[in-house]
Amino acid sequence: MRKSIAAVLTAAMTLSMAFTAFAADDYEIKMSTQLSEGSPFVEGFYAWADAVKEKTDGHVTIEVYPSAALGSDEDVIEQALQGANVAVLTDCGRMGNYVPEMGILNAAYFADSLEEMRKFMDTDVFKGWTDQLEQEHGIIVLNFGWCDGFRHFLTNKPIYSPADLSGVLIRTPGAAVWSKSIESLGATPVSTVGWAEVYNAVQTKIIDGAEGQTSASYPAALYEVLDYMDQTGHILLMNGIIVGEKFWSTIPEEYQKIIVEECAVAAENASQKVADQASEFEAKMAEAGMTIIPPEEIDLEAFRKASEAAYEALGFTELRKTLYEMIGKE
């Protein structure tokens, strides 16, 4: 009898150890974003998750949490820094809270095309910034190639020039480069409202409008509470996915390599989908009653000139000149 009990206990311990060893080889990443279901990027995150799960034989799973389900971007970044198993879609503006110069890529009218933006990101200067994020702040950049298109103003009155934005409360992300840029363009920036809260904030008159890209504005149904999309194209939004070094260092290198490679593939595909769907989303918003004011009806030169104040306020004037020289942009 004693031998039987001992045998059962031994078997149980063996199974327990085997389970523990298996569990230790499994990793879960919680992918956080403020974007809604239906966004091309959210679909891209699911594609990334499927590819990683397949190529790691199920040892790495990525769970997607849209609509700020895990909290604001700032909150999730802080979780990542503390060692939580989270990844978050972020931008150079928010990363500018850690490496100030990095914010310039989200300054108004900094880049005119995706090709230009990629040239900036291929420079040693940009690599130096991402190295600084890792070495000084414990932030690992998995990929910064998620292009979500140009951002426009979304309002309840038509906007043709910076003067039209005077006194208008516009939601914008919570980083200095965003606030200074929107302020320079004539609006009053409000950075305390998350993207997922814009719809209700407009209804309750906490804000008068927002500024955002088509790929996010349509899934968020902002055409139901805002009458105009004013196509100022003031910021080309390049996003990146970051994780904290504390958690990242627990993942074997072979899995890290797969995660990074598949993130790049998903970023390229999602960026292309954003570009392909832009006109379709705009048509659907117009069909729902939103008036689309095209660039040719807007005084873009006045907006560009106004944006100079943001570069001066942020101390980015000389940095912009240096970066333009590096890629041959006049």
C-alpha positions as CSV (number, residue, x, y, z in Angstrom):
1,M,0.0,0.0,0.0
2,R,2.8,2.3,1.0
3,K,4.6,1.6,-2.3
4,S,1.4,2.4,-4.2
5,I,1.0,5.7,-2.4
6,A,4.7,6.5,-3.1
7,A,4.3,5.6,-6.7
8,V,1.3,7.9,-7.1
9,L,3.1,10.8,-5.4
10,T,6.1,10.3,-7.5
11,A,4.0,10.3,-10.7
12,A,2.1,13.4,-9.5
13,M,5.4,15.2,-8.8
14,T,6.8,14.2,-12.2
15,L,3.7,15.5,-14.0
16,S,3.8,18.7,-11.9
17,M,7.5,19.2,-12.9
18,A,6.7,18.5,-16.5
19,F,3.8,21.0,-16.5
20,T,6.0,23.6,-14.8
21,A,8.7,23.2,-17.4
22,F,6.2,23.4,-20.2
23,A,4.6,26.5,-18.7
24,A,8.0,28.2,-18.3
25,D,8.5,27.9,-22.0
26,D,5.2,29.7,-22.8
27,Y,4.9,33.5,-23.1
28,E,2.0,35.8,-23.5
29,I,2.1,39.4,-24.7
30,K,-0.9,41.7,-24.1
31,M,-1.0,44.1,-27.1
32,S,-2.6,47.4,-26.1
33,T,-4.0,50.1,-28.4
34,Q,-6.6,52.9,-28.2
35,L,-7.8,52.0,-31.7
36,S,-11.2,50.4,-32.2
37,E,-12.1,47.1,-33.7
38,G,-12.3,47.6,-37.4
39,S,-9.1,49.6,-37.6
40,P,-6.6,48.3,-40.2
41,F,-4.0,48.3,-37.4
42,V,-6.1,46.2,-35.0
43,E,-6.5,43.7,-37.8
44,G,-2.8,43.9,-38.3
45,F,-2.2,43.0,-34.6
46,Y,-4.4,39.9,-35.0
47,A,-2.4,38.9,-38.1
48,W,0.9,39.4,-36.2
49,A,-0.5,37.3,-33.3
50,D,-1.5,34.5,-35.7
51,A,1.9,34.4,-37.4
52,V,3.9,34.5,-34.1
53,K,1.8,31.7,-32.6
54,E,2.3,29.5,-35.7
55,K,6.0,30.1,-35.9
56,T,6.7,29.5,-32.2
57,D,4.5,26.4,-32.2
58,G,2.2,28.1,-29.8
59,H,4.8,29.0,-27.2
60,V,4.3,32.8,-27.8
61,T,0.7,34.1,-27.8
62,I,-0.3,37.7,-28.4
63,E,-3.6,38.8,-27.0
64,V,-5.0,42.0,-28.6
65,Y,-6.7,44.6,-26.4
66,P,-8.3,47.4,-28.5
67,S,-10.2,50.5,-27.4
68,A,-7.8,51.2,-24.5
69,A,-9.1,48.1,-22.6
70,L,-5.8,48.0,-20.6
71,G,-5.7,51.8,-20.0
72,S,-4.3,54.9,-21.6
73,D,-1.1,54.6,-23.6
74,E,0.7,56.4,-20.9
75,D,-0.6,54.0,-18.3
76,V,0.4,50.9,-20.4
77,I,3.9,52.3,-21.1
78,E,4.4,52.7,-17.4
79,Q,3.2,49.0,-16.9
80,A,5.7,48.0,-19.5
81,L,8.5,49.8,-17.7
82,Q,7.6,48.0,-14.5
83,G,8.0,44.6,-16.1
84,A,4.4,43.7,-17.2
85,N,4.0,41.5,-20.2
86,V,2.4,44.3,-22.3
87,A,3.2,45.8,-25.6
88,V,1.7,49.1,-26.7
89,L,1.2,51.0,-30.0
90,T,2.7,54.4,-29.5
91,D,4.2,57.3,-31.4
92,C,7.3,59.5,-31.5
93,G,5.5,62.2,-29.6
94,R,5.0,60.0,-26.6
95,M,8.5,58.6,-26.9
96,G,9.6,62.2,-26.9
97,N,8.7,62.2,-23.2
98,Y,11.8,60.0,-22.8
99,V,14.1,61.2,-25.6
100,P,12.8,64.7,-26.4
101,E,14.4,65.1,-29.9
102,M,12.4,62.0,-31.1
103,G,9.2,64.0,-30.8
104,I,10.1,66.0,-33.9
105,L,8.7,63.2,-36.2
106,N,5.3,64.1,-34.9
107,A,5.6,67.8,-35.3
108,A,3.2,69.5,-37.7
109,Y,4.2,69.3,-41.4
110,F,7.5,67.6,-40.6
111,A,7.2,65.0,-43.4
112,D,5.3,65.1,-46.7
113,S,5.2,61.4,-47.5
114,L,5.8,57.9,-46.1
115,E,8.9,57.7,-48.3
116,E,10.4,60.8,-46.5
117,M,9.5,59.4,-43.1
118,R,11.2,56.1,-43.8
119,K,14.3,58.0,-44.8
120,F,14.4,59.8,-41.5
121,M,13.9,56.5,-39.7
122,D,16.8,55.0,-41.6
123,T,19.3,57.6,-40.3
124,D,21.8,57.0,-37.6
125,V,20.2,59.8,-35.6
126,F,16.9,57.8,-35.3
127,K,18.8,54.6,-34.4
128,G,20.6,56.6,-31.8
129,W,17.2,57.7,-30.3
130,T,15.9,54.1,-30.2
131,D,19.2,52.9,-28.6
132,Q,18.8,55.7,-26.0
133,L,15.2,54.5,-25.3
134,E,16.6,51.0,-24.5
135,Q,19.8,51.9,-22.7
136,E,18.5,54.8,-20.5
137,H,14.8,53.9,-20.1
138,G,14.4,50.2,-20.7
139,I,12.1,50.6,-23.7
140,I,12.5,48.1,-26.5
141,V,11.2,49.2,-29.9
142,L,9.9,46.1,-31.8
143,N,9.1,48.1,-35.0
144,F,8.3,51.7,-35.9
145,G,7.0,51.1,-39.3
146,W,3.2,51.3,-38.7
147,C,2.1,54.2,-40.9
148,D,-1.5,55.3,-40.1
149,G,-1.7,58.1,-42.6
150,F,-2.1,61.8,-42.3
151,R,-4.1,63.4,-39.5
152,H,-6.9,65.9,-40.2
153,F,-9.1,68.1,-38.0
154,L,-12.6,66.8,-37.2
155,T,-15.0,69.6,-36.3
156,N,-18.5,70.8,-36.2
157,K,-17.7,73.9,-38.3
158,P,-15.7,74.1,-41.5
159,I,-12.0,74.9,-41.2
160,Y,-10.1,76.6,-44.0
161,S,-7.4,78.5,-42.2
162,P,-5.7,78.6,-38.7
163,A,-8.0,81.6,-37.8
164,D,-11.0,79.3,-38.1
165,L,-9.6,77.2,-35.2
166,S,-9.4,80.1,-32.8
167,G,-11.1,79.1,-29.5
168,V,-11.9,75.5,-30.7
169,L,-11.1,72.8,-28.2
170,I,-9.4,70.0,-30.1
171,R,-8.5,66.6,-28.5
172,T,-4.9,65.6,-29.2
173,P,-2.5,63.1,-27.6
174,G,-0.7,63.8,-24.4
175,A,2.8,64.9,-25.4
176,A,4.3,68.3,-25.7
177,V,5.0,68.0,-29.5
178,W,1.3,67.3,-30.2
179,S,0.0,70.1,-27.9
180,K,2.4,72.7,-29.3
181,S,1.7,71.7,-32.9
182,I,-2.0,71.9,-32.5
183,E,-1.7,75.2,-30.6
184,S,0.5,76.6,-33.3
185,L,-2.2,75.7,-35.9
186,G,-4.7,77.9,-34.1
187,A,-6.7,75.5,-31.9
188,T,-6.8,75.0,-28.1
189,P,-5.3,71.5,-27.4
190,V,-7.0,69.1,-24.9
191,S,-4.7,66.2,-24.0
192,T,-6.7,64.8,-21.1
193,V,-9.2,62.9,-23.3
194,G,-8.2,59.4,-24.7
195,W,-9.0,58.5,-28.3
196,A,-11.6,56.0,-27.2
197,E,-13.4,58.8,-25.2
198,V,-13.6,61.3,-28.1
199,Y,-17.1,60.3,-29.2
200,N,-18.6,60.9,-25.7
201,A,-16.4,63.9,-25.0
202,V,-17.9,65.7,-28.1
203,Q,-21.4,64.8,-27.0
204,T,-20.9,66.2,-23.6
205,K,-19.1,69.3,-25.0
206,I,-15.9,68.6,-23.1
207,I,-14.2,69.1,-26.5
208,D,-15.3,70.7,-29.8
209,G,-13.6,68.3,-32.0
210,A,-10.5,66.2,-32.5
211,E,-7.6,65.6,-35.0
212,G,-7.0,62.2,-36.3
213,Q,-6.4,59.9,-39.2
214,T,-9.1,58.5,-41.4
215,S,-8.3,54.8,-40.5
216,A,-9.1,55.6,-36.8
217,S,-11.9,58.2,-37.3
218,Y,-14.2,55.9,-39.3
219,P,-14.1,52.9,-37.0
220,A,-14.7,55.2,-34.0
221,A,-17.9,56.5,-35.8
222,L,-16.9,60.1,-35.3
223,Y,-19.0,61.1,-38.3
224,E,-22.0,60.6,-36.0
225,V,-21.0,63.5,-33.7
226,L,-18.8,65.7,-35.9
227,D,-19.9,67.3,-39.2
228,Y,-16.6,68.0,-40.9
229,M,-13.3,66.4,-41.8
230,D,-11.0,69.2,-42.6
231,Q,-8.1,67.6,-44.6
232,T,-5.2,69.6,-43.3
233,G,-2.9,66.6,-43.3
234,H,-0.9,68.3,-40.6
235,I,0.8,65.2,-39.2
236,L,1.9,62.0,-40.9
237,L,1.4,59.4,-38.1
238,M,4.1,56.8,-37.8
239,N,3.5,54.5,-34.9
240,G,5.7,51.9,-33.2
241,I,5.2,48.9,-30.9
242,I,7.2,48.9,-27.8
243,V,7.7,46.6,-24.8
244,G,9.6,46.9,-21.6
245,E,13.1,45.5,-21.3
246,K,12.4,43.7,-18.0
247,F,9.8,41.5,-19.7
248,W,11.5,41.3,-23.1
249,S,14.7,39.9,-21.5
250,T,12.7,36.8,-20.2
251,I,11.8,35.7,-23.8
252,P,14.4,33.4,-25.5
253,E,16.3,35.0,-28.4
254,E,14.8,32.6,-30.9
255,Y,11.3,33.8,-30.1
256,Q,12.4,37.4,-29.9
257,K,13.6,37.2,-33.5
258,I,10.3,35.7,-34.7
259,I,8.3,38.4,-32.8
260,V,10.3,41.2,-34.3
261,E,10.3,39.8,-37.9
262,E,6.6,39.1,-37.9
263,C,5.9,42.6,-36.4
264,A,7.7,44.1,-39.4
265,V,5.7,42.0,-41.9
266,A,2.4,43.0,-40.1
267,A,3.4,46.6,-40.0
268,E,4.1,46.7,-43.8
269,N,0.8,45.0,-44.6
270,A,-1.3,47.1,-42.2
271,S,0.3,50.4,-43.5
272,Q,-0.6,49.4,-47.0
273,K,-4.2,48.6,-46.0
274,V,-4.5,52.0,-44.4
275,A,-3.5,53.6,-47.7
276,D,-5.8,51.4,-49.7
277,Q,-8.9,51.9,-47.4
278,A,-8.6,55.7,-46.9
279,S,-10.8,56.7,-49.8
280,E,-13.3,54.0,-49.0
281,F,-13.6,55.1,-45.4
282,E,-13.9,58.8,-46.4
283,A,-16.7,57.8,-48.8
284,K,-18.6,56.0,-46.1
285,M,-18.2,59.0,-43.7
286,A,-19.5,61.3,-46.4
287,E,-22.4,58.9,-47.1
288,A,-23.2,59.1,-43.4
289,G,-23.5,62.9,-43.5
290,M,-20.0,64.1,-42.8
291,T,-18.7,66.9,-45.1
292,I,-15.1,66.2,-46.4
293,I,-13.3,69.5,-47.0
294,P,-10.4,68.6,-49.4
295,P,-6.9,70.0,-49.2
296,E,-7.3,72.2,-52.3
297,E,-10.0,74.2,-50.4
298,I,-7.8,74.8,-47.4
299,D,-5.1,77.4,-47.0
300,L,-2.4,74.8,-46.4
301,E,0.4,77.4,-46.8
302,A,-1.1,79.4,-43.9
303,F,-1.1,76.2,-41.8
304,R,2.5,75.4,-42.7
305,K,3.6,78.9,-41.8
306,A,1.8,78.8,-38.5
307,S,3.4,75.5,-37.6
308,E,6.8,77.2,-37.4
309,A,5.9,78.5,-34.0
310,A,5.8,74.9,-32.6
311,Y,9.3,74.2,-33.8
312,E,10.6,77.3,-32.2
313,A,8.7,76.6,-28.9
314,L,10.1,73.1,-28.8
315,G,13.6,74.0,-29.8
316,F,13.4,71.9,-32.9
317,T,14.2,74.4,-35.6
318,E,17.9,73.5,-36.0
319,L,17.2,69.8,-35.5
320,R,14.7,69.9,-38.4
321,K,17.3,71.6,-40.6
322,T,19.9,68.9,-39.7
323,L,17.5,66.1,-40.5
324,Y,16.4,67.7,-43.8
325,E,20.0,68.0,-44.8
326,M,20.6,64.3,-44.0
327,I,17.9,63.1,-46.5
328,G,18.4,65.9,-49.0
329,K,15.1,67.7,-48.3
330,E,15.0,71.4,-48.9
